[in-house]
Amino acid sequence: MKLYIVRHGETEWNKARKIQGQVDIPLNEFGRLLAKKTAIGLAKIPFDLCYTSPLSRARETAELILEGRAVPVIEDERIAEMAFGEYEGRCCSKSGWDLPDEFRRFFDGPDRYCAPTGGEDFAQVKKRTNEFLQEIYGKKEYQESHILITTHGAALAGLLNNIKGKSLAEYWGTGVHKNCGVTEVEVSGGIPALLSENVVYYDDEVEPWEEQAHKV
């Protein structure tokens, strides 16, 4: 089994450094372009099926990557973005910071991050993404499959935190993946092995999200 885990393309809220969470913000035109270029990069991968977050920015990324192919697309809420509750829609850029100081723990201390009202903490996201992975690993009919998974920054980091077997304090690993960054994982006997991480198939400049997002 091979998994190709992809962060969605760019949205206007990504550009503005607004916290999207589970607000259903669509791709912008640049985000669609990134997904189309990623489709070219993954054109030789014989995908058998796709799992996507139900949020439209992830779903459309999947559809653009798979355009012209008869590949079933399955929505799964366990790979939806982390819920930020009352923080959704607020700005976390250097110039427009609109959050309590404790939100800095989101990047700098995920094991100490306290979820806002209506939001999730990292342990909750790690748990649901792990349940998703374990279900995929255990399906006998998927053992020889190539599976596309389209998701979001924090949810993808949760998937990788589980795949790598790291602690909650190490949740972010190498950082937030680029829009349409692709990570390839091979699974054999229920054991995942990371083959490549955060590979992009475009030359366009996309500023790392956290460079603007938390170093105020």
N, C-alpha and C positions, 0 to 999 in steps of 0.2 A: 504494500500500500504506500502510495505517495500522496502527501498533502501539500498543497500550494496555498499558503495563507497570505492574503492580500489586504492591506489597509485600503479603504475607499479613496476615491479621487478627491480633489480639493473642492471645498464649498466656500461661499462668501463668508461664513462665520469662521472658517479656518483662517482666511486672510485677515479678518478683523480681530483674531485671537479672542473670540467669544466662546464660552464653554457651551458645547452643543449637547453633550449627554444624550438623552433620549428624545430631545426635540427633533422633529423630522425635517431637517434641513437638506434640500436637494443639492446635487452636484452643480457647480457652475460650469461655464463652457470650457475653462482651462482644465477643470477636473475631468470632464468628459474626454478632452484631448489626451490627458494622461492615461485614462483607461483604454482608449483606442490604441495608443502606442504600446501599452502593456499587452493588449490582445495580439499585436504583431510579435512581440517578444515571446509570447507563450503559444504561438500558433502551432508549434509541432508537438505540444503536449496533448496526448489523447484523453482528454477529460471524459470521465464516465458519469460524473454527477457533480453538483455544486451545492454547498450549504452557504446560506447568507443570513446575515442579520436582517430582520424585517424592515429596518429603517431604509428609506428610499435611496440614500446616498450609497449604501452598501449594495442594495439590490440592483441599482442601475449600473454600478461598477461591474458586478457579475454579468449582467446582461450584455454590456458592451464588450467585455472580454470574450464572451461566448457567442457573440453575434454570428449568425449563419450556421451555428451548430445545433444539433438536436440533443441538447444536454439538459436533463431535468434539474430544476433549481428548487431547493427546499429551504424554506425560512425556519430559523430556529432562534427563539428569544434568548437562549443561553449565550449566544455570541453577539447580542446587541451591545451597544455601548454602555459603559458604566453610568448609572443614574446619579445626577448631581443635585436633584431636588431643587431647592430654592436658589441654588447658584447658577442654574442653567440660564443662558442668555447674558450673563455678566462677563465683563472683560478682564483678562488676566495679562494684558500686554504691559510693557514697561511704562508706557506713557499713559495708559488708561486704566490702571489697576483699580478694580471695583469689588474687592473681596476682603474678608477678614485676614489678618496676618497669619492666622493658623492654617490658611489654605496653602501656604508655602510648603507644608508637610506633604502635600500631594506628590511633589517630586522628591523632596529632600528627606522625607521620613514616612514612606507609605505604611510602615508598620505602626506608626503613631497617628496617622490621619484619622480624624473624626468626621464621619459623614454628616452633612447638613440635613435638615428636615426634608424628608422625602427622598434622600439619596442613599447610596450604597457605600460601604467601605471596601477596602481592597480584599479582605478575606472573603467577603460575599462574592465578589467577581471571580476571584481565584477558584472558589468552590464551584460555581456554576459552569465556568469554562472547563474545569477538570471533569465535571460530570459529562459534558458534551464530548470531550476527547475520549473518555473511557467507553462511552457508547459507540463511538466510531471505531475505536480499536477492536471492540468485541464483535462487530458484525462480520460473520463468516463470508457473506457475499461481497464484502468490500476488500478482502485481503489482497487482491491483485488490481485494485482500482486506483485511478488517478483522480483525486478529489480537489476541486477548487473550493476555498473557504474565503468569503469576503466579509470583513468585519471592520473594527474601529481601533483607534490608538490604544486606549486603556484595556479594552477587551483582548486585543491581540497580545499586548504585554502579559496579560493573565494567562493566555494560552501558552506563551513561551515560558513563562515562569514555571508552569506545570511541566512542560516538555523538558526543560533543563533541570528540573528538580531543585530549584533554588528556594531560598527563604522569602518570606513576605517583605523583609527589609530590602531584598535584592529584586523587587518586583519589576523595576524598570529596565534591568539588564543594560543593554547598549543605548537605551533611550527610546523616545517615541519614533516609530518608523515613519518614513516618508510616505506621502500620499502615493498609493499604488506600489509601494515597496512590496516585494514578493519574498516570502520565506519558504524554503523547500524542506520538508521533513519526510524521512523514510521510516515506516513502521513495520517491524518484523516481530511476530510473536507477541504483539502487544507492547513492544518496547520501541519508543521513538528515538530517532537519531537525526540531529540537525545537519543538513547538507549545505545549506546556504541561508543567509539572513539579510533581509532588507535590500534586495537587489532591485534596481530600477532599470527600465527599458526606455528611458528618455534622457535627453540632454538638457532639458529645461531646468532653470534654476528654481528650486523650491526651498525656501529658507527653513532650516530645522525649527519645528514648532516650539520646542522648549527654549530656544535662544531668545525668543520674544516673550515667552509665556511666564517664566517664573523668576528670572533674575532681574529683579526690580531695583 
